[in-house]
Amino acid sequence: MSSAAITQLLQNNSIWQASQKSVRRPALSTGYASLDKQLHYRGWPKGAVTELLLPRNGIGEIRLVCPLLAKLSSQTGYICWINPPFRPYAPALSHQQIDLTKLIIIRAKSTQDTIWAAQQAMASKACSAALIWLPKKTLTNEMRKLTLAAKNGNCWGFVLRDQILQQQSSAAALRIVMQNKQAQQNLSIIKQPGGWSGQQVKLNLFPERAYWNATPVNQWPVYNTSNQPKDNQQLSLKGNSNKLITEHKPLSFAKTTLVEAASTPSLH
Amino acid sequence: MWLSIRLPQLPLESVLVNVNNQQKITYSDKSIHSNKTTHSGKIANSNEKLSPACAIIEDNLVYCLNQEAHQRGVRIGQNVTSAFAFCDHLQLIERNKYQEAQQLQNLAILLYQVSSSIKIQQPQWRENLSIQQALLSLEIGRSLQLYRGINNLIDVVSLLLIEEPVEFQLGIGHSEKSARLLSHYPLASSLQSIPSIEAKELDNNPQAKIDFELVNKQLEKIPVELMEIDYKSIEKIQSVGFKTIGELAHLPESAIRKRFGVDTYRYLMQLFAKLADPEDYFVPPESFYQKVEFIDVVHHRQGLLFPIKRLTQQLCQFLRLKQKSCQSLYWELFDSEKNTIGFEILISESLIDSKVYIELTQLNLERYTLHAPIEAIALTANKLNELTSESKSLFEDSGDFKQDNHFIHKIRAKLGNNSCYQIAQRQEHVPELASSYSMEINDSRLVQEASHHKYISLSLALDINQQTSRPAWLFEKPKPIQFNQRKLLWKGELQIISSQEKITSYWWKKNVARDYFLAEHQDGTIYWVFFDQEKRQWFLHGIYG
């Protein structure tokens, strides 16, 4: 093999050289020191797809990526959430210092559309990070497509899927299985670029938990869930608040209150 | 000084232009060739044999025909039966005046960059006027300095027109009418009347004035039947024995007026630039609307691509001329069952880029199924903004990622307009009102400018929400859950792990009184639950993701 071919190979980022373990690869810190320590790139790899395998949605995966998203949202480039399982809640995200003007939520009906939208977003070079929620399906080719798109756009791609799929191979560069046990999140790295995998990390993604006072059941506030409390007269009226107002105000005012009440956000 | 562009084949071209682009290629090939060699302006019909015999008819009479048909013996003014007798495979197409006018207007928009004084002449017969062919006339006297001489200007005009699928003849005269008449003749003859000036002298005397005497000499040779007056007057002039305009013009003015009427007199005066023409210049329209009707119906999407490209290019020309950018395009497809498919395309960038427009149109088109063959397609653009010139920084310092939301518009074009949204925080105490959803995507460029506002709003937001953390996911509707006096039950057991947070608001409208808790599910997920004081019921409201 000629030397030109070798230098060409050495320039390829996807080839790992044992001798160059210390070379810094494009990555950005996860924001969790213990996790950074276990990753050979010392952070989330750039221009690659990271796969998070979860037992179910909502076990702290948003918290896990929040430090990265907060950092990226202070720079140019959009952050896309594609097909999130629930509605993201603005106050929580801005509390995590994410600039909401950079956040774009994309809804796609089919898996095919989801992949297409993700490819468009990641390859556009205008998108710094994309979080993609995929269904419980084997999507080997689709994962490869996403990897290519992330490489083209040189952005951070995250795929969130069910942990069942950890047995199947995937084109994602970094694969992490996430579980929560005893108020902690256990991450096991099953594949990562730049070296061996198999590391286990324990993270406390909800540090504020220490300030929550877990109260035993017998000290819970006691609510009478039956709809008609007997003793308190005011409480009995509370069940129908509109009625309460109409009884005390003139009739013309009561009409407007009723209309207004209809336009207030309904919970049920 | 006027430049006149005669478009003899316009009725044919305006109809055929939407059929295929094969035609266009053959046109432009040959016109470039002839232009380079002779610079005559009159385009030879050498390659016309490639296209089959074709003629435009109006009121059952042949109105316009191509070279192939002409060689077979078909002539203008013949009726349909005799035309078929000469050429049995003749393709006859009904004249479409609307498309002609549209094509003429497009050319005027195209040429507007050369001169802002353009007159459009459509073929017409009135009492004192007979114009056989469509014409565009440009006042070029004031454009000469910019183009540094007449030759450069004619080169520019020819290059612009060669791109278009039209045949044209050029003529230059001292008045609009003389230019129109001289456009019957090769351009070289009208160029003779312009004194050629060296490039050096041009700086001192850029307005190379046309020589009136020479033009008049040219005009005098022209036979009277080419005059743009009604044929009765021409007959009258010929019956007296005049053959050329020169013979007629040598008569005393009063005699002409007396013998041949005021209209003929006025025409001659305007022809020799002794009398001013009424100024009726072309004004570009305020908004863009164009419709293309197909001769053959289009059955599949691929076939629509060519007309879409043409219309988009025309739109770009229009936008460049007006120096406007458009926010949205509206396409309409008319099918043979009288149904209309209409769709709107939103455009983010303020750039005029036909490639972007076509790409977004194609993506949008994929969402529709064509139930019947398409007969016509129309494009409207009426939400026009001033084109803002953006100053880019000399050194790229925007980091790794572009400030560009084109991909959002692409996704919207394919997946529907409400597929992308943004969230924003609001100063509301009731949790579900504190997060709002907007379909408008913030332009990151504008956001950056307003970044100092952001910090203010951020600090305000912190006031309310810093002390308590909020769940990352919020259900659209709170889910009612069971409480059996000992445990909360929802797909398993929930245990309250925090103290309560009371949220009470909107007592003046619809009372909201809730006690919020954090609850840990037996599988480890942390939920946000509340007890509704109004409904006396526990609810699940969010997840700490």
Contacts between the chains, C-beta under 8 A, distances in Angstrom:
chain1	res1	chain2	res2	distance
A	55	B	523	7.4
A	56	B	523	7.3
A	56	B	525	6.9
A	57	B	473	7.6
A	57	B	543	7.4
A	57	B	545	6.8
A	58	B	472	7.8
A	58	B	473	5.9
A	58	B	525	5.4
A	58	B	543	3.6
A	58	B	544	6.9
A	58	B	545	4.4
A	59	B	524	6.5
A	59	B	525	5.8
A	59	B	545	7.5
A	60	B	544	7.3
A	60	B	545	6.8
A	61	B	545	6.1
A	62	B	472	4.2
A	62	B	473	7.6
A	62	B	545	3.9
A	63	B	472	7.3
A	63	B	544	7.7
A	63	B	545	7.1
A	75	B	399	4.9
A	75	B	400	7.6
A	75	B	401	7.1
A	76	B	398	4.9
A	76	B	399	5.1
A	76	B	400	7.9
A	76	B	401	5.0
A	76	B	402	7.3
A	76	B	403	5.2
A	76	B	444	6.3
A	76	B	448	7.9
A	77	B	399	7.2
A	77	B	400	7.0
A	77	B	401	3.0
A	77	B	402	7.5
A	77	B	403	8.0
A	77	B	444	8.0
A	78	B	401	8.0
A	78	B	405	7.1
A	78	B	408	7.6
A	78	B	444	7.0
A	84	B	473	7.8
A	85	B	473	7.5
A	86	B	473	3.8
A	86	B	474	7.0
A	86	B	475	6.4
A	86	B	543	6.8
A	86	B	545	7.8
A	87	B	423	8.0
A	87	B	435	7.6
A	87	B	437	7.9
A	87	B	473	6.8
A	87	B	474	5.6
A	87	B	475	7.4
A	87	B	476	5.9
A	88	B	423	6.0
A	88	B	435	7.9
A	88	B	472	6.5
A	88	B	473	6.7
A	88	B	474	7.9
A	89	B	423	7.9
A	89	B	431	7.8
A	89	B	434	8.0
A	89	B	435	5.3
A	89	B	470	6.0
A	89	B	471	5.9
A	89	B	472	6.0
A	89	B	473	6.3
A	89	B	474	4.0
A	89	B	542	6.3
A	90	B	423	4.5
A	90	B	424	6.0
A	90	B	425	4.2
A	90	B	426	7.7
A	90	B	434	6.6
A	90	B	435	3.7
A	90	B	436	7.3
A	91	B	425	5.5
A	91	B	431	7.8
A	91	B	434	5.0
A	91	B	435	6.4
A	91	B	461	7.2
A	91	B	464	7.9
A	91	B	465	4.8
A	91	B	470	4.6
A	92	B	469	6.9
A	92	B	470	3.9
A	92	B	471	5.8
A	92	B	472	4.7
A	93	B	423	7.5
A	93	B	472	6.7
A	94	B	425	5.1
A	94	B	458	7.0
A	94	B	461	5.7
A	94	B	465	7.7
A	95	B	462	7.9
A	95	B	465	5.6
A	95	B	466	7.2
A	95	B	469	6.3
A	95	B	470	6.2
A	99	B	454	7.3
A	100	B	422	7.0
A	100	B	423	5.8
A	100	B	424	5.6
A	100	B	425	6.4
A	101	B	422	7.2
A	101	B	424	7.8
A	101	B	442	4.5
A	101	B	444	7.3
A	101	B	447	4.7
A	101	B	454	7.5
A	102	B	444	6.8
A	102	B	447	7.9
A	103	B	422	6.4
A	103	B	423	6.6
A	104	B	408	6.4
A	104	B	420	5.8
A	104	B	421	7.6
A	104	B	422	6.0
A	104	B	441	6.5
A	105	B	420	7.1
A	105	B	421	5.5
A	105	B	422	7.0
A	105	B	423	6.8
A	106	B	411	6.1
A	106	B	415	7.6
A	106	B	419	5.9
A	106	B	420	5.1
A	107	B	415	7.6
A	107	B	418	7.8
A	107	B	419	5.2
A	107	B	420	7.8
A	107	B	421	7.8
A	108	B	415	5.6
A	108	B	419	6.5
A	109	B	415	7.5
A	113	B	414	7.5
A	113	B	415	5.6
A	116	B	414	7.1
A	117	B	411	4.9
A	117	B	414	7.9
A	117	B	415	6.4
A	117	B	419	7.6
A	120	B	407	4.9
A	120	B	410	5.5
A	120	B	411	5.6
A	121	B	407	5.5
A	121	B	411	7.1
A	124	B	402	7.7
A	124	B	404	7.1
A	124	B	406	6.8
A	124	B	407	3.6
A	125	B	401	6.3
A	125	B	402	5.2
A	125	B	404	7.7
A	126	B	401	5.9
A	126	B	402	4.5
A	126	B	403	7.0
A	126	B	404	4.2
A	126	B	405	6.6
A	126	B	406	7.1
A	126	B	407	6.0
A	127	B	401	6.9
A	127	B	407	6.7
A	128	B	400	7.2
A	128	B	401	5.0
A	154	B	400	6.4
A	155	B	401	7.2
A	180	B	523	7.9
A	180	B	524	3.8
A	180	B	525	7.4
A	181	B	524	6.6
A	183	B	520	7.8
A	183	B	524	7.6
A	206	B	526	6.8
A	206	B	544	6.6
A	208	B	469	5.6
A	209	B	497	7.7
A	212	B	497	5.3
A	212	B	498	4.0
A	212	B	499	7.5
A	212	B	518	6.0
A	213	B	497	8.0
A	213	B	498	6.6
A	213	B	499	5.3
A	214	B	495	7.5
A	214	B	496	7.5
A	214	B	497	4.3
A	214	B	498	7.4
A	215	B	496	6.2
A	215	B	497	7.9
A	215	B	499	7.1
A	217	B	486	5.9
A	217	B	487	7.1
A	217	B	495	7.7
A	220	B	496	5.9
A	221	B	500	6.3
A	221	B	515	6.7
A	221	B	531	7.5
A	223	B	483	7.8
A	223	B	531	5.4
A	223	B	536	7.0
A	224	B	536	7.0
A	225	B	483	5.9
A	225	B	536	5.3
A	225	B	537	6.6
A	225	B	538	7.5
A	226	B	536	6.9
A	227	B	536	5.4
A	229	B	536	8.0
A	238	B	511	7.4
A	238	B	533	7.0
A	238	B	534	6.2
A	239	B	534	6.8
A	239	B	535	7.8
A	239	B	536	7.4
A	241	B	510	6.4
A	241	B	511	4.4
A	241	B	534	6.6
A	242	B	510	7.4
A	257	B	509	7.1
A	260	B	509	5.1
A	260	B	510	7.8
A	261	B	509	5.6
A	261	B	510	4.4
A	264	B	506	6.1
A	264	B	509	4.9
A	264	B	510	4.4
A	265	B	430	7.1
A	265	B	432	5.9
A	265	B	433	6.0
A	267	B	432	7.5
A	267	B	477	6.7
A	267	B	478	5.7
A	267	B	532	7.7
A	267	B	539	7.7
A	268	B	477	6.8
A	268	B	478	7.7
A	268	B	480	8.0
A	268	B	535	7.6
